[in-house]
Amino acid sequence: MAANETWNPGVPDSIDLTPTWETAARIYAAVLENGTTEGKTSALAGLLEMGRILDQFNQGVSREDIQATRRANNA
């Protein structure tokens, strides 16, 4: 099989399961209500990060610049 061929033509090689903003917020809310202390701390950090990202979008910061900042902060 050639490098550019797939096992099942017409079927994507991967499926994007990235949650929507709303779904992410619902997951964080469930963790804040029912999670462990560590989970609650992580959920709060996630919600605050979502807020920062949305604030940046509202200020006109480009998606690329936001992603670059996130990569730099997570390095």
C-alpha positions as CSV (number, residue, x, y, z in Angstrom):
1,M,0.0,0.0,0.0
2,A,1.4,3.4,-1.0
3,A,2.1,6.0,1.7
4,N,-0.8,8.2,0.7
5,E,-3.4,5.3,0.6
6,T,-5.6,4.5,3.5
7,W,-7.0,1.3,4.7
8,N,-10.6,2.5,4.1
9,P,-10.7,5.1,1.3
10,G,-13.2,7.9,2.0
11,V,-13.0,7.4,5.7
12,P,-11.0,10.0,7.7
13,D,-7.8,8.8,9.4
14,S,-8.9,10.5,12.6
15,I,-12.0,11.9,14.2
16,D,-11.8,15.3,16.0
17,L,-13.4,14.8,19.4
18,T,-12.5,18.3,20.7
19,P,-15.4,19.5,22.9
20,T,-17.2,22.7,22.2
21,W,-16.7,25.6,24.6
22,E,-20.1,24.8,26.2
23,T,-19.3,21.1,26.6
24,A,-16.0,21.9,28.2
25,A,-17.7,24.3,30.6
26,R,-20.3,21.6,31.5
27,I,-17.5,19.1,32.1
28,Y,-15.7,21.6,34.3
29,A,-18.9,22.4,36.2
30,A,-19.5,18.6,36.9
31,V,-15.9,18.3,38.2
32,L,-16.4,21.4,40.4
33,E,-19.5,19.8,41.9
34,N,-18.4,16.2,42.2
35,G,-14.6,16.0,41.7
36,T,-11.7,15.5,44.0
37,T,-9.7,18.4,45.3
38,E,-7.2,17.9,42.6
39,G,-9.9,17.7,40.0
40,K,-11.6,20.9,41.3
41,T,-8.3,22.8,41.2
42,S,-7.7,21.6,37.6
43,A,-11.3,22.5,36.6
44,L,-11.0,26.0,38.0
45,A,-7.7,26.5,36.1
46,G,-9.4,25.3,32.9
47,L,-12.4,27.7,33.4
48,L,-10.0,30.6,34.0
49,E,-8.0,29.7,30.9
50,M,-11.2,29.6,28.9
51,G,-12.1,33.1,30.2
52,R,-8.7,34.4,29.3
53,I,-8.9,33.0,25.7
54,L,-12.4,34.4,25.2
55,D,-11.3,37.8,26.5
56,Q,-8.4,37.7,24.0
57,F,-10.8,36.9,21.2
58,N,-13.0,39.8,22.2
59,Q,-10.0,42.1,22.1
60,G,-9.2,41.0,18.6
61,V,-6.2,38.8,19.3
62,S,-5.7,36.3,16.4
63,R,-6.2,32.6,16.9
64,E,-2.6,32.0,15.9
65,D,-1.3,34.5,18.5
66,I,-3.5,32.9,21.2
67,Q,-2.2,29.4,20.3
68,A,1.4,30.6,20.3
69,T,1.0,32.1,23.8
70,R,-0.6,28.8,25.1
71,R,2.2,26.8,23.6
72,A,4.8,29.0,25.2
73,N,3.1,28.9,28.6
74,N,2.8,25.1,28.5
75,A,6.5,24.5,27.4
